[in-house]
Amino acid sequence: MSNLIRTLPLLALLASPLPAAAASFPCDKAETPDETAICKTLPLNDRDVEMATRFEILKEVLPMGGRTKMQEDQEAWLKERRACGPDAACLRDLYDARLKTLRGLISEFAKQGQ
């Protein structure tokens, strides 16, 4: 329960859009076409930062089984992202779907604390 109490302020912050920041990986070391496209396209970069932030918060608050499932889903998602290559529309759609999932997980977790 103390994990939940410490996390509620973070969850509240995530209820609103996150500010723009650098991608979740170093753009100067981008090696794949999807990474390059993310670094060159601000809306994709913003989605990447939001996705990484939500993912990291959820890793801290989900129970072990939930974390394992989320990690497996994330690894599968990253393979799909690589398959998009530099296609910005493909990347946008993948990020939007993943963000919807992660937002839903955070929303459900936050409801448990009410």
N, C-alpha and C positions, 0 to 999 in steps of 0.2 A: 504494500500500500504506500510506503514512503516513496518508492520509485514513482508512483502515479502522482503524488503530491508535488514532488520536485519537477515533474514533467509538465504539469498543467500550464504553467506560464509559457513554456515553449510551444505547447499545442495552441494556445491562444494566439501567439504570434503568427502561427502558420495558417490561421483562419483568413488572413489577408495575403495579397500577393507579396512575394519577396522582392527586394530590390535587386537590380542588376549587379552582377559581380563577374569575376572571371570564371571560365568553365571549371568543372570539377576535376579537371586534369590539366597539366601544364601545356598550354597551346604551343609553346616553343618546341615542344617535343611531340606534337601531334604527328602520328605516323600513318594513320589509315585515312582513307577518303572521308569516312563519316566524321572522324575527329577534326579533320581540316575544315569540313563544311560547318561544323558546330562552332569552331573558333572564328570563322569568317562571317557568320550570320548571327547578329545580335539576338533575334527572337529565339533561335535554337540554343544559343549560349545561355540565355535567361532560363529556358526550360531545363537545361542541363543542371544549372545551379540549384534550381528549385527541387528537381528530382533528387539530386545528391543530398541536399539538406534534409528533405523529408525522410529519405532512406536512412540517413545516419541517426536521426531522432528515433525513428521506429526501431532500429537495431537496439537502442538503449532501453526501450520500454516494453517491447514485446517479450512474452515468455519464450523459452528456448525453442520449442517446437515451431512457434510462429516466426521466430528469427530465421530458423533453418529454411522454412518454406519460402520466406521472403527473399532470402539470399539465392536460393535455387531459381526462383522466378526472375530475379535480377540478372543472373547469369544467362538465362535463356533470352531475356530481353536484350542484353548486350549483343548476343549473337544476331538477333534480328536487326538491331541497329547497324551492326557492321554490314549486314546484307543490303542495307539501303545504299551503301556507298555515299556518294556526294549528293544524292537526290534529296533536296531540302523538303519537298512535300512529303516524301516517305518518312523522313526523320521527324518532321512536325507531327504527323499522324501517330507515329510510335510514341513520341514523348507525351502527346496529349492523352493517349490511352493509358500509359504508365502513370502519369500524374493523377488521372482520375482514380486509378486503383489506390495509389498511395494516399491521396486525400481522403478517400473513403475509409482506409484503415485508420488514419489519424482521427477522423470524425467518430468512428465507432469506439476507438480507445478513449477519446475525450468524454463520450457519453457515459462511460463506466465510472468516471470520476464525479458525476453529478449526483 
